[in-house]
Amino acid sequence: MQDSPPRGPASTDDKIDYACDIIDRCLATHLWYSVSEARNLTRISRAVLMPAQPRSNRFRLPEPPLTASTKIPFIDLQSQYRRLKPSIERRIQRVLDHGQYILGPEVMELERALAAFSGARDVVTVASGTDALRLPLMAESIGPGDAVFLPAFTFTATAEVPVALGASPVFVDVDPTTFNIDPASLEFQIARIRREGRLRPRAVIAVDLFGLPADYDRLGEICHREGLFLLADAAQSFGASLGGRRVGSLAPVTATSFFPAKPLGGYGEGGAIFTDDPARAAIYRSLRAHGAGENRYDIVRIGTNARLDTLQAAILLAKLEVFEDELAARERIAQDYDHLLAGHVAVPPRRPGATSAWAQYCILVKDRDRVAQALADAGIPTAIYYPKPLHFQPAFRQYGDGPGSLPVSERLCLNILALPMHPYLDRETIERIAGTVIAAVTVPAVKT
Ligand SMILES: Cc1ncc(COP(=O)(O)O)c(C=O)c1O
């Protein structure tokens, strides 16, 4: 018997039509459908789709575009440093004074502070977000012959970790209303892998793209039913919440990154693993320190070196002091962008009951490269996350099913554009950026 997705269109052609339909309507109307409307779309028929209510532009009209000489940063770490300079310098000096550069007291202090902030019982800091994904998969003994399901619309690290352990990534499409892993596509891929019988389904890595948590209620149900390990890749979402619970306590195990550009970023590499399971936490602590047991020369498993530097922990402790305030600023800035841009471009999706950490503020625009060039000409940097879905990347092509197999991910890569986003963006700059975007999408391209 043929498996088909439990919800949504059955054939690949239908799926492409369905994805393009939603994204085209967003581009044409500049409005996102609510999640329930999109669910109706998948369950009933496209005809029931009604656009969401337009939002009003409550700010004054944007200023004329910036000139190239007034460059603005994409992420402004200097403003944050000026704010935190005394605290950062005091904390760094303390580390230099005690000299415990590896697993010093600041590392334990940071782990306690992150646990209190997130609501997770245990936090194990590690050397990068990539290590925060790698250690939990190592602890589950994931390796050759195992299938790890993950979205195609993500950063390469999500897929590179299972491959490095010898496992096979199975790419899953994303939900056009959240950009996160689509539970219906996940169920379809699990059924396909089971039917083919070549790989053992073992784990799901959900990514909280751009800072918005994935649908952990549905993902938790699917993983429980299918006996799969659920790992949250929260590299972009630390500080976000869902149903009143913070990232770190939404999945059995969560990985985050402290890469400098992340919502909570250090001045170098860093990451952390969150779990409520003390047995797992103990294994992660052992794995990050070469598989040590009772002491560092008692080697009880094959581990690695994945410890967070004490100096990075000290810097992150200083940054954590203002993190709540920075998250509130990111939310305010996102709302300002929304109000200025809604009706002109498709603004980022939101989920009822969820807050985003706003690692990125991404719009969808039709003529993306021309709009990006107009912004660059006005001294406004943009970024494209991501120019290709992972199953199109040469390194991962062998694991995917080629063009047309994951239509939403493929389509988003053509239209997505990230605007400057950081907690120190002032209103005037936001209005100038929005004004330049609006001018670029309004003025038709000049024919030569
Ligand atoms: C979704 C996602 N996963 C994993 C990572 C890896 O984090 P790190 O660069 O700290 O290793 C990143 C970093 O950009 C990311 O965006």
The ligand as a Tripos MOL2 file, in Angstrom:
@<TRIPOS>MOLECULE
LIG
   16    16     1     0     0
SMALL
NO_CHARGES

@<TRIPOS>ATOM
      1 C1         20.3290   26.3320   13.0500 C.3       1 LIG1
      2 C2         21.7620   26.2510   13.4940 C.ar      1 LIG1
      3 N1         22.2160   25.0920   13.9970 N.ar      1 LIG1
      4 C3         23.4760   24.9550   14.4250 C.ar      1 LIG1
      5 C4         24.3680   26.0100   14.3620 C.ar      1 LIG1
      6 C5         25.7970   25.7730   14.7880 C.3       1 LIG1
      7 O1         26.2080   26.6090   15.8250 O.3       1 LIG1
      8 P1         27.7830   26.9530   16.0030 P.3       1 LIG1
      9 O2         28.1550   27.8820   14.8980 O.co2     1 LIG1
     10 O3         27.8550   27.5870   17.3500 O.co2     1 LIG1
     11 O4         28.5120   25.6630   15.9390 O.co2     1 LIG1
     12 C6         23.9530   27.2400   13.8640 C.ar      1 LIG1
     13 C7         24.8770   28.3690   13.7730 C.2       1 LIG1
     14 O5         24.7840   29.2420   12.9620 O.2       1 LIG1
     15 C8         22.6030   27.3620   13.4120 C.ar      1 LIG1
     16 O6         22.1370   28.5180   12.9170 O.3       1 LIG1
@<TRIPOS>BOND
     1     1     2 1
     2     2     3 ar
     3     2    15 ar
     4     3     4 ar
     5     4     5 ar
     6     5     6 1
     7     5    12 ar
     8     6     7 1
     9     7     8 1
    10     8     9 2
    11     8    10 1
    12     8    11 1
    13    12    13 1
    14    12    15 ar
    15    13    14 2
    16    15    16 1
@<TRIPOS>SUBSTRUCTURE
     1 LIG1         1 GROUP 0 **** ****
